[in-house]
Amino acid sequence: REGVEGEEIPPPPSPAEKTATAPEVRAPREKSKMRRMIVEVVEQPLSPKKKRHSLKGTILLVSDQGTPATLDDHVVRYWPKDVSVPLIRIGHGTQSRKGRIPCDLNDFGAVARTIAKIRKESGTIGGVIFLVGYGTKLNVERGQFATWRRHVGTQVRGCFHVAKCVIPDLEQTGGFFLAATNLDGFHGYGVDFIGDERKIEIESPVGAGITGIVKTISKETHERGVRCKALDFGKMHRPLVARKIIQEIFEGDSRIEVGYHAGKRYGLKLTAEPLEMEDPAITIDRDTTILVTGGAQGISAAICKDLAARFQPKLLLLGRTPLPDGVEHLARLDEASLQSLKMQLREELKAEGLRGTPVEVENRFAPIAKGIAIHENLQELRALGASVEYFPVDVGDPDALGEVLDTIEQEHGKVDIVIHGAGVERSKLIVDKPLEHLDQTFSGKIDGAFLLIKALRRLSTHTFVAFSSIVGRFGSYGQADYAAANEILTKLTLEAQRRLGIRAIVIDWTAWDEIGMVMRRSTRRVLLEMKVDLLSPEEGVSFLRNELLYDREGGEVMIAGSVGPVDEDGLLDDVEVSAAVSRLERARQETPERFPLLDEVVACRPGRSITAKHFLDLERDRFMADHAFEGTPLLPGVMGLEAFAEAASLLTGSGLCFVGASQVAYRRPVKLLRNEGVEIFLRLRRLPPPRSATRTSFHAELYSYFRNPKGEVVGGRRLNFEAVLHFASERPKNPKKENGLEIRGGIDPGIDRAEIYRRFFHGPRFQVLDRVVATSEEAIVTEIRRIDPGDFFRDLPNPDFATAPMLLEALFQAAGVWEMYHHATASLPDSIWNLEIYRRIVARGKLFALARFRECEKDSRGFMRRFYDLEVIDERNRVILSVERYATISVGELPPEFRFTPVIREEIRLDDSEIERLDSGSNGLETVLSEGERRHLARFKNVERRRRWLAGQLAAKRAVQHFLSRMGGPVLSLRDIEIDQSTRKAPSVTISAPEGKSDLSAGLSLSLSEEEGHVVALLTPEARHTERKEA
C-alpha cells in the first residue's frame, strides 16, 4: 500500500537507509492475537418494524437498460403510492427507454451532469437504488478481457461515479444508498451454504465490487445518518426481488450485507477455524515452480524469502518496476555516492525547466531506489538457494502479461503454484478520490487476477493464492476502490476453484506490521489507536506457508485479530461459535436415529467439509462386543463406512442419498484394548466434481489416537479407514441378474450357520449368514440372515442406517467362508475398489450373498491378498448391492480342527485333448493308471465308452488327490490312486501309500456323472451320497 488519506506518498527508503530483507523470525513477545477465520452464511430474518423509515429528497433509480421486463420496472410498479418523494430513473446508455434518463455510467462527467440536472430540477438527492449489478452474467473461464473491463466499468466504476456525486446530498438528507447484485443470493458463499454447486453458482463476480463500494460509503457517511444496503439475490422472480428491495428501504435493519435466496434472508458471520496441520496437502521442493506477482517487494518479498529459505523452489517473480541500467553498480553505492546521484538528478530536472525541489528529486529517484531494492531482494533469494527469475511487467496489461506467460510456458512447461500479491492502494475519501486511482488499483489487483486465472489451465497450475484484505471484507474509510477490488478478487478466486477444479485460496490479510503502509509511523499510530491488531511479519509468513502446505479446502480465509470499529455488521460477534456447526448439531440431535455413530460435529465448512467424533464404548455401542478378534473388540469395517455416510449426509442434507463408495481402504483396525473406549474422528472433504457430474463425492478419513494405560496420547494421529463416498439425488435402478444365483460347478457343501460361526469370531449381532447354498472353485452363494439392529445401541432402539451395513457384512463374510472352505485360511477386509448400493432396505423375501473369486497376489509385505466381486441378490434376481474388486488379506491358516471337510468337484471335457492322448497311449498312460486299471481299459472295444471311462478315472483321481492335499494327507501320484467303477454302487477308492494299501470308500462317497459334455467327479466326505449317471 502506498499511503493513507491526506498524506503525500513517500519515496521508498534508499538502500543505505534500509536493507531489503525480511525481518528475522523471532518468538512473539506475547500470545498471538491473530486468528484464522472463515466466512459463514447465517439466516437473518428481518424483524417487523412498527414505524418505517421516512424518505427525503429525490430518489435515483439507476439501472442498465436491458430487457423490457427489467427490475426497475417492477420497483416502480411496487413503489408505495403514499410516498411522495420523486423517483427518477436513470438508464445506462445513450438512448432513453421507457422514461429513463440516458447516461453513460462509465463517463464520470456524464454522470455528474445528469445528477446535477436532476438535483436542479427535482431537488436534493435523498436516496439511490443502484441496480446495474443485477441481472449480469460473466463466466470467468470463458469470458473475454474486453467483456470483463466493460462489466467492471459499467458496474463498479458506475457505482463509484454515482456515489461520488450524491454523497454530499445523502449526508444532508440522511438518505440511503442501496445496491442490488445477483452473485448467488449469499454474496458468493452459496455453494458452501447449499453444498451442491450444481444447484448454485456465481452469475458474475464483478458485482462484488459494488458491495465493496457500498460498505465503504457506509464507513464514510454513517455518522451523518446515511443508511447503506448491499443486497444480493439468488434466482428469484423479479417482482419478489423488487418487493424485497422496497422492504429493505422502508423497514430494513442496520445490516449492510444482506442476501436473499428462495425467499429467505441471510447475513454473514466470521468463525474461527484453526488449520489442521497433520498431513500436507502438497509438497514444495526444488522442483516446484512458483510464480509470484508483486514478489520482489513488500509482503510478497518477505514470503518469497521464507519459501526460498525452507524449500529452495524455482521462483518466477513479476513486478511493474524495471531494473535500472547498471543496477549492480548502483546497489554498491554508499550513502555519499547516492546523495551525489540525487544532485545529478536535481540538475537534470532544472535542465528540463523544473525547479528541482526535494519532492521532485525524490520522485525522480524513487524508481532507482525501488530497482536497487528489488535487485538486492533477488540476490538474497538466490543466496537462500532458490532459482530466481524476475520479469518486469504490468500484470494488468493482457498483451505484456501474455508474452511473459508464453515465455514461462516455453521455458518451464508448467507453474505449480501462482501467488497473486500485486496491487496498490491510495487512500482518499470517495468525494476526493481521483478517478485515476481506480484504474491503478483495479489494474494490478483484479485485471491481473482475471488474466492469471484464465491462464491457470494451460500452465497446469494446481494451487492459486490471492492476497486480499480485511478492507474488502468490511469496507474501510477512504478505500472504496481497494475494497471493491478485494471483494472482486475474493469472488474471482472462489470461481477459479469451482470452475477449474484447482485449489484456490484467497487470504484477507489484516494490516502487516513493519511492512507496507504501516512502515509510516503516523499510519501505525492511527491503526493502534483504532484498536487494530497488527500482524507481525514472522506470523504473516508462517500463516501463508501453512495455508500453502495444509489448506485442503481452499476458499476464503481471514487472518486478523481485532479490526477496530470497521465491523458494522457484527461479523466477528461470537467468532468462536460456528453457525454451521450449530446448525448441523441441531440436525443431528433432532434425528439421533440417523446418526448413531456421531457424537458431535467438531468443525464444518458448509457444503465442503466436516469433522465429527464418536466415542466407541462397549456399554453404549453394544454391537462392538460381537465383533471381537481374540478377545479384543474391533470396529467393523462396515460400521466405519456407515459413520462416513452419516457425517456426509449431515453436509448434503435431505436432498441427496448415499449411493456408493470407492477406494475404500482399511488401513489399521480400531481396537478397544482392555475393553476401554476409544474416541474416533471422522473428517470428510467434498471433492471437486468432474464436468457433467451427477454425483457429489467426499474424501473421508477415520482416525484415532493411541492412548497408554494412563490415558495419555502417545504418538500422532493414526489413520484407520479411508474412502471416497458418493451421493446423488436418487439411487440407480436395480440391475437384473440374468443367471440368478447359478454358479458353474457349484455344490452344496452342507454348511449351516453353526458350522460357519464355529470358525468365525462374530457374535450373534454379526451372524449374518444362515447357510451356504452352493460353492465352487470360483464362487460361493450364501443365504443372508436378517439381523434386527434394535439392540446395537443402548440408547437407540431403531437406528436408521444410511449404508445397509449388515448386507455389506454378509458379503464380506461370504468371501471369508469361501477362503476358509477352499484354502483353509482366515482373512480380514483390506479394501474395496467400488461399491454401488441400489436399495438400502429390503422389507420382505430372502436375500443371498454371491462372492466370485477374481485373482490373488502377494502385497509388498508378503501377505496374500485375494480379490472378489460381490453382490446381494433378492429372490427376484435383482441386485441390491454390488461390490467390485473387494480385497481380503490373509491372517493365517486355519487350525486343523477348524478346517472344513471339503466336497471336491472335478470335471473333464469328453473331447479334452488329454483324454485323446491317453487313449492313444502317447501321453504316459502308466503315470496315470495302475496296472489293473490299464488291463481294465484294454477290455473296452468302443472308443466312445473307453474315453468316457478314462475321463471318469482322471476326474475321480484328481478329486481324491485334491481331497488328500486339503486334509493334509499323503502326496500321491495319480497312478497310486485306484478307482473301481465296475461296482453298481458308488465307485470305490483305494490308495497305495508307503504304508500299504488303504480303502477310502468307507469315509468318502464318490460319484461320477455327465453334465453338458463333461464328466464330473464329486467326492463327498462322511458317506454323503450324490446320485450319478452311469458312465
SULZIMO-V755046 format. One line per field, one symbol per residue. ss: DSSP state (H for helix, E for strand, - for the rest). phi: phi as a letter, one per 30 degrees, with the letter a starting at -180 (. if undefined). psi: psi as a letter, one per 40 degrees, with the letter a starting at -180 (. if undefined). A space follows every 10 residues. Layout:
# SULZIMO-V755046
ss=???
phi=???
psi=???
This chain:
# SULZIMO-V755046
ss=---------- ---------- ---------- ----EEEEEE EEE------- -------EEE EEEE------ HHHHHHHH-- ------EEEE EE-------- EEE----HHH HHHHHHHHHH HH--EEEEEE ---------- ----HHHHHH HHHHHHHHHH HHHHHHHHHH HHH--EEEEE E--------H HHHH------ ------HHHH HHHHHHHHHH HHHH--EEEE EEE----HHH HHHHHHHHHH H-----EEEE E--EEEEEEE EE-------- --------EE EEE----HHH HHHHHHHHHH H--EEEEEE- ------HHHH H---HHHHHH HHHHHHHHHH H------HHH HHHHHHHHHH HHHHHHHHHH HHH---EEEE EE-----HHH HHHHHHHHHH HH----EEEE ---------- ----HHHHHH HHHHHHHHHH HHHHH----- --EEEEEEEH HHHH-----H HHHHHHHHHH HHHHHHHHHH --EEEEEEE- -E---HHHH- HHHHHHHHH- -E--E-HHHH HHHHHHHHHH ----EEEEEE --EHHH---- --------HH HHHHHHHHHH -HHH-----E EEEEE---EE EEEEEE---- EHHHHHEEE- -EEE--HHHH HHHHHHHHHH HHHHH-EEEE EEEEEE---- EEHHH--EEE EEEEEE---- -----EEEEE EEEEEEE--- --EEEEEEEE EEEEEEEE-- -----E---- ------E--- -EHHHHH--- -E-HHH--EE EEEEE---EE EEEE----HH H-E------- ----HHHHHH HHHHHHHHHH HHH-EEEEEE EEEEEEE--- ------EEEE EEEEEEEE-- ---EEEEEEE EEEE---EEE EEEEEEEEEE EEE--HHH-- ---EEEEEE- --HHHHHHHH ----HHH--- HHHHHHHH-- --HHHHHHHH HHHHHHHHHH HHHHHH---- ---HHHEEEE -------EEE EEE--EEEE- ---EEEEEEE E--EEEEEEE E--------- -
phi=.clbeicddd ddddeddbdd bdeddbdedb edcdbcbbcb cbdbddddcd bddccbiccc ccbcdcdedd dddddddcde ddccddcccc cdkcbdbhid ddadddcded dddddddddd dbjedcabcc cddcicbadd dcdddddedd dddddddddd dddddceedd ddcidbbcbc bbdajbhjcd ddddibddca addaddeddd deddddeddd bddcidcbbc cccddbdded eddddddddc bddddddbbb bhiccbbbbc bdbeddbdbd dbccadddcb cbdidcbhdd dddddddddc bhddccccad ddddeidddd dcdddddddd dddddddddd ddjcdidedd dddddedddd ddddeddddd ddddjddbbc bdadddcddd dddddddddd dcibbdbccc cdkbbbdaee dcdddddddd ddeddcddde ddddcddddh dcbbbcccbd dddciaeibd dddddddded dddddddddc icdbbbcddd dddibidddd dddddddddd icdccdeddd ddddeddedc dddijcbcca cdcidddddi dcdhddcddd dddddddddd bdddbdcbca ddaaceicaa bbbacdbddc cddddcbcch icdbddeddd dddedddddd ddiddbbdbl abhdbcdadc ccdhicdbcc bbbbbdcddd ehdcbcbbdb bcbbbdcded iddcicdcdc bbaccbbbda dddedcdech cdbdidbddi ccddddddcd dddedcdccc acdabbdcab bbddcdcddd cdbdcbdbdc dcbhdddddd dedddddedd dcbhbcbbdc abdabbccbd bcdbidbbcc bcdcabacdd cjddcccbcb bcbcdcicdc abbchdccbd ckdddedcdd ddccbbbbdd cddddddddd icbieddccd dddddddddd cddddddddd dddddddddd edddddcidd dbddddcccc cdddddecbb cccedkdbcc ddcbccbbac bhiccccbcc dhhdcbdbcd d
psi=ieiiheiihi iiiidddhhg iiiihihidi hieiihiihi hihgihhhid hihiiiahhh hhihgbidfi dddddddehh deheiihhhh hhaeiihfei hihhedhddd dddddddddd deaiheihhh edeheihhhd deiidddddd dddddddddd dddddedddd ddefaihhih ifceeffeed ddddeheeei ihdheddddd ddddddddde edeeehhihh hhiagihddd dddddddddd eiaehdhhih hfeihiaiii hhgihhfdhi dihhadehhh hhieeeibdd dddddddddd efahhhhhid hihihfdddd deiadddddd dddddddddd deeidfiddd dddddddddd dddddddddd dddeeihhih hhiheehddd dddddddddd dedihdhhhg eiiihhhiid dehidddddd dddddddddd dddeedddef hehhhihaie dddeiihefd dddddddddd ddddddddde fihhhhhgia hiieiadedh ddddddddde fhhihidddd ddddddddde hedaahhhhi bheaeegdef dehfdehhdd dddddddddd gddefeehdi hdihhhedii hiihhhhddd gddddeghhf ehhihidddd dddddddddd ddaeeiihea iifhhgdiih hghffiihhi ihhihhihii ifieihihhi hhiihhhide ehhhaahhhd iiihihiidi iiihihhdeb ehhheiihef haddddeddi ehadeegehd ihdiiaedii hihhhhhhed edidegeghg ieefdddddd dddddddddd ddefiiiiid ihdhhhhdhd hhdiiiiihh hhhdiiihae eeihhiiihi ihhadefhhd hihhfhhihh eiiiideeih hihhhiihhd ehddddddde eeffdeedii dddddddedh dhdddddddd dddddddddd ddddddefai hiiddehhhh edieaiiihh ihideaihhe ddeihhihih hfeihhhhhh iffhhhiiih .
